[in-house]
């Protein structure tokens, strides 16, 4: 998603249209309608830019403002927009526009003091086959998970979810705990079946690094997580709530470190259980770093690869992870917004990398390609 103009108003309109076309269409009709109307409303475009915190890129402004407004709606269920977000069949645009205009000072303050926390558990549908693939490459080895940008750490318990994969022909594959309260469904594209664990994954540590990790016991913090979801996609809200409950009651919840990834990555890796293979992973977290900082994350992991086996697993836009070889899109329509799942790993001091899959940003579908074009 990139703007074609340096004019902020035009850039903002372009970002909104790109969101409507590439992210919201066919998935979140409520946000699609808002985004398209917003892009054509000069007054609200101007107001939005006036609300932008210093340093926030225009490209991040719409998603951030949508989340802040959603948080207002969750806090105040009697708002007109709240009924629409709960499913009332009514045009959301007038209520959205009125709310932004009426509550502009409050929205400005919140925008300056928040960051998007999309702890989307649906992404575990791409994470589990990737971890299964890694165990195939490193047979008999324990894995120590380190998530970059874990938010509340929900996906660090991915193997505690029940996931069903549906083939184009209608048959289904399943993995995980059948009694889990978190149940995911993922459509498979193409004929390649992703690898699934034959038994429990050999995970011996679960830790994460986040600038502002979410405490699952804090109702205000978990409400913000829900606010970062998109209204109308009810299965996302339900699985988020269930995943939060699962982590709240987990006997061994993930250990989350607050701080900058470049400050904490080395000591966190060094503190992992001896003999375990660190799997440093991100799902739509590196995209929020600058290009230089993303590369430095890769280089830090690579530096550890000179002395131990280690893996860097990423689910990001392709341009965010240039160390992953280019991958064909056999069953993903060109122009469709898609996330590339890729892996770089170091074994016995030798570096390799491979694309593993294309996936929907929230795990709705998966096109497994399984290392084609690896280097």
C-alpha positions in Angstrom: 0.0 0.0 0.0 1.9 3.1 -1.2 0.8 6.5 -2.1 1.4 8.1 -5.5 1.4 11.7 -4.3 3.3 13.8 -1.8 0.1 15.8 -1.0 -1.1 14.5 2.4 -4.8 14.8 1.5 -4.4 12.9 -1.7 -2.1 10.4 0.0 -4.7 9.7 2.7 -7.4 9.2 0.1 -5.2 6.8 -1.8 -4.5 4.8 1.4 -8.2 4.6 2.1 -9.0 3.4 -1.4 -6.2 0.8 -1.2 -7.6 -0.4 2.2 -11.1 -0.7 0.7 -9.9 -2.6 -2.4 -7.2 -4.8 -0.9 -8.2 -5.4 2.8 -11.9 -4.7 3.4 -13.6 -5.7 0.2 -15.4 -9.0 0.6 -14.3 -9.3 4.2 -15.4 -6.2 6.2 -18.3 -4.5 4.4 -18.7 -2.0 7.2 -15.1 -0.7 6.9 -15.2 -0.9 3.2 -18.2 1.5 3.0 -16.6 3.8 5.5 -13.2 3.9 3.7 -14.7 4.6 0.3 -16.9 7.4 1.6 -14.1 8.8 3.7 -11.8 9.0 0.7 -14.3 11.1 -1.1 -15.0 13.5 1.8 -12.6 16.5 1.6 -13.7 17.9 5.0 -13.2 14.7 6.9 -9.9 14.1 5.1 -8.8 17.5 6.4 -10.1 16.8 9.9 -8.3 13.5 9.9 -5.0 15.0 9.0 -5.4 17.6 11.8 -5.9 14.7 14.3 -2.7 12.9 13.1 -0.1 12.7 15.9 3.4 14.0 15.1 5.5 11.3 13.4 2.6 9.0 12.5 2.8 8.1 8.8 -0.3 8.9 6.8 -0.4 5.2 5.8 -1.0 4.2 9.4 -3.6 7.0 10.2 -6.8 5.3 8.9 -6.3 2.0 10.7 -5.3 3.8 13.9 -8.3 6.1 13.8 -10.7 3.3 13.0 -9.5 1.4 16.1 -9.8 4.5 18.3 -13.4 5.0 17.1 -14.2 1.3 17.6 -12.8 1.6 21.2 -15.3 4.5 21.8 -18.1 2.3 20.5 -17.1 -0.6 22.8 -17.0 1.8 25.8 -20.3 3.4 24.9 -22.7 0.8 23.5 -25.5 3.3 23.3 -23.8 5.3 20.5 -25.6 5.2 17.2 -22.5 3.7 15.5 -22.4 0.9 18.2 -25.7 -0.6 17.0 -24.4 -0.6 13.4 -21.1 -2.2 14.5 -23.2 -4.9 16.3 -25.0 -5.8 13.1 -27.9 -3.3 12.6 -28.4 -2.9 8.9 -27.8 0.8 8.4 -25.3 2.8 6.5 -22.3 3.3 8.9 -20.8 6.3 7.2 -23.1 9.1 8.6 -22.7 7.8 12.2 -19.0 7.4 11.8 -18.5 10.8 10.3 -20.6 12.5 13.0 -18.8 10.7 15.8 -15.3 11.6 14.5 -16.4 15.3 14.1 -18.1 15.4 17.5 -15.3 13.7 19.5 -12.3 15.1 17.6 -10.4 16.3 20.7 -10.8 13.0 22.5 -9.8 11.1 19.4 -6.7 13.3 18.9 -5.5 12.5 22.5 -6.1 8.8 22.1 -4.3 8.6 18.7 -1.3 10.2 20.3 -1.2 7.5 23.1 -2.0 4.3 21.3 -0.5 1.8 19.0 -2.2 -0.9 16.9 -2.3 -4.2 18.7 -3.8 -6.7 16.3 -3.3 -10.0 18.2 -5.0 -12.0 15.4 -5.2 -15.6 16.5 -6.3 -16.6 13.0 -2.7 -16.3 11.9 -2.0 -19.4 13.9 -3.5 -21.3 10.9 -0.3 -20.4 9.0 2.0 -20.6 12.0 1.3 -24.3 12.9 2.1 -25.8 9.4 5.2 -23.6 9.4 6.3 -25.0 12.8 5.6 -28.5 11.6 7.8 -27.9 8.5 10.6 -26.6 10.7 10.4 -29.7 12.9 10.8 -31.8 9.7 14.0 -29.9 8.9 15.3 -30.3 12.4 14.1 -33.8 13.5 14.4 -34.6 17.2 15.1 -31.0 18.2 13.2 -28.9 20.8 11.9 -25.5 19.7 12.0 -22.3 21.8 9.6 -19.7 20.5 10.4 -16.0 20.5 7.7 -13.8 19.1 8.4 -10.2 17.9 5.4 -8.0 18.7 3.4 -10.7 20.5 0.9 -8.1 22.0 -0.9 -10.4 24.6 1.1 -13.5 23.4 -2.0 -15.3 22.2 -0.3 -16.9 19.2 2.5 -18.3 21.4 -0.1 -20.9 22.4 -1.0 -21.7 18.8 -0.6 -25.4 19.4 -3.3 -25.2 22.1 -5.9 -24.2 19.4 -8.0 -26.6 17.3 -7.6 -25.7 13.6 -9.6 -27.1 10.7 -8.3 -26.8 7.1 -10.9 -27.1 4.4 -9.8 -28.4 0.9 -11.4 -26.9 -2.2 -13.2 -30.2 -2.6 -14.9 -29.9 0.7 -12.9 -32.4 2.8 -11.2 -31.2 5.9 -7.9 -31.8 7.9 -7.6 -30.9 11.5 -4.8 -30.4 14.1 -4.6 -29.4 17.7 -6.7 -30.0 20.8 -10.3 -31.0 19.8 -11.5 -29.7 23.2 -9.9 -26.3 22.8 -12.2 -23.3 23.2 -10.3 -21.6 20.4 -11.4 -23.1 17.1 -10.1 -21.8 13.8 -11.1 -22.6 10.2 -8.8 -22.0 7.2 -9.6 -22.5 3.5 -6.8 -24.2 1.6 -6.0 -23.0 -2.0 -4.6 -25.4 -4.5 -3.7 -29.0 -4.2 -0.7 -28.9 -1.9 -1.5 -30.1 1.6 0.4 -28.2 4.3 2.4 -30.3 6.8 0.6 -30.7 10.1 2.1 -32.0 13.4 1.8 -35.8 13.9 1.8 -35.2 17.6 2.5 -32.4 20.1 5.0 -29.9 18.8 8.3 -30.0 20.7 8.0 -26.5 22.2 9.9 -26.0 25.4 9.8 -22.2 25.8 7.4 -19.4 24.8 8.5 -15.8 25.1 7.9 -12.5 23.3 9.2 -9.0 23.0 6.8 -6.0 22.7 7.1 -2.3 23.3 3.8 -2.4 25.2 2.7 -6.0 25.9 -1.0 -6.5 26.7 -1.9 -7.9 30.2 -4.8 -10.4 29.6 -6.0 -9.7 33.1 -6.5 -5.9 32.3 -10.0 -5.3 30.9 -9.0 -1.9 29.4 -6.1 -3.5 27.6 -8.1 -6.4 26.2 -10.9 -4.0 25.1 -8.2 -2.2 23.0 -7.3 -5.5 21.5 -10.9 -6.0 20.5 -11.1 -2.4 19.2 -8.3 -3.2 16.8 -10.5 -5.8 15.2 -12.9 -5.0 12.3 -16.6 -4.8 13.1 -18.9 -7.3 11.4 -16.3 -10.0 11.3 -17.8 -11.8 14.3 -15.7 -14.9 14.2 -12.6 -12.7 14.9 -14.1 -11.2 18.0 -15.2 -14.6 19.3 -11.9 -16.3 18.8 -10.1 -13.3 20.4 -12.2 -13.5 23.5 -11.7 -17.3 23.8 -8.0 -17.0 23.2 -7.7 -14.4 26.0 -9.5 -16.7 28.4 -7.2 -19.6 27.4 -4.1 -17.5 28.1 -5.6 -16.2 31.4 -6.0 -19.8 32.7 -2.9 -21.4 31.1 -0.8 -23.2 33.7 2.4 -21.9 31.9 1.5 -18.7 30.0 4.0 -17.1 27.7 6.6 -14.8 29.2 6.4 -11.3 27.7 9.2 -8.8 27.8 8.5 -5.0 27.5 11.0 -3.1 25.4 12.6 -2.6 22.1 13.3 -5.7 20.1 16.8 -4.6 19.2 17.6 -4.1 22.8 16.1 -7.4 24.1 16.5 -9.9 21.3 20.1 -10.9 22.1 19.6 -11.5 25.8 16.2 -13.2 25.3 17.8 -15.7 22.8 20.8 -16.3 25.1 18.4 -17.0 28.0 16.6 -19.8 26.2 16.9 -23.5 27.3 20.3 -24.9 26.2 20.0 -27.2 23.2 16.6 -25.9 22.0 16.4 -24.3 18.6 15.2 -20.7 18.9 12.4 -19.9 16.5 12.1 -16.1 16.3 8.9 -15.3 14.5 6.7 -12.3 13.6 3.2 -12.0 12.1 2.7 -8.6 10.8 5.1 -7.0 13.3 8.2 -6.2 11.2 6.0 -4.1 8.9 5.9 -1.5 11.7 9.6 -1.2 11.8 11.8 0.8 9.4 13.6 -1.0 6.6 16.9 -0.6 8.4 15.5 -2.0 11.7 14.0 -4.9 10.0 17.3 -5.8 8.4 19.0 -5.4 11.8 16.5 -8.0 13.3 17.5 -10.4 10.6 21.2 -9.7 11.1 21.0 -10.2 14.8 19.4 -13.6 14.3 22.0 -14.4 11.6 24.8 -13.6 14.1 23.5 -16.2 16.5 23.4 -18.7 13.6 27.2 -18.7 13.6 27.2 -20.6 16.9 23.9 -22.4 17.1 21.0 -23.6 15.0 18.3 -20.9 14.8 15.2 -20.0 12.7 13.6 -16.7 11.7 10.0 -17.3 10.6 8.0 -14.4 9.2 4.5 -13.7 7.9 4.7 -10.3 6.3 4.4 -8.5 2.9 7.1 -9.7 0.6 9.0 -6.4 0.5 9.3 -6.4 4.3 11.3 -9.7 4.2 13.7 -9.4 1.3 15.8 -12.2 2.6 13.0 -14.7 1.6 13.3 -15.8 -2.0 10.6 -14.6 -4.4 7.7 -16.9 -4.5 5.1 -17.6 -7.2 1.5 -17.2 -6.4 0.0 -20.3 -8.0 -3.6 -19.9 -6.6 -3.6 -16.3 -5.4 -5.1 -13.8 -7.8 -2.7 -11.0 -8.7 -3.7 -7.9 -6.9 -5.2 -9.8 -4.0 -3.8 -8.6 -0.7 -1.6 -11.5 0.5 0.9 -12.2 3.2 4.1 -14.2 2.4 5.1 -16.8 5.0 8.9 -17.3 4.8 11.7 -18.8 6.8 15.4 -18.2 7.1 17.4 -20.7 9.2 20.9 -21.4 10.1 22.0 -25.0 10.7 25.5 -26.1 11.5 26.6 -22.5 10.5 25.0 -22.7 7.0 22.3 -20.2 6.1 19.2 -21.1 4.1 15.9 -19.5 3.3 12.6 -20.4 1.7 9.1 -19.2 1.0 6.5 -21.5 2.7 3.1 -20.1 1.9 0.8 -17.3 0.9 -1.9 -16.5 3.4 -4.7 -14.1 4.2 -3.5 -11.5 6.7 -6.0 -12.9 9.3 -5.5 -16.6 8.4 -8.8 -17.0 6.5 -7.0 -19.0 3.7 -3.6 -20.6 3.1 -1.8 -21.5 -0.2 1.0 -23.8 0.9 4.0 -23.8 -1.5 6.4 -25.5 0.9 9.9 -24.1 0.2 9.8 -23.7 -3.5 12.6 -21.4 -4.7 14.5 -22.0 -1.4 18.1 -20.8 -1.3 
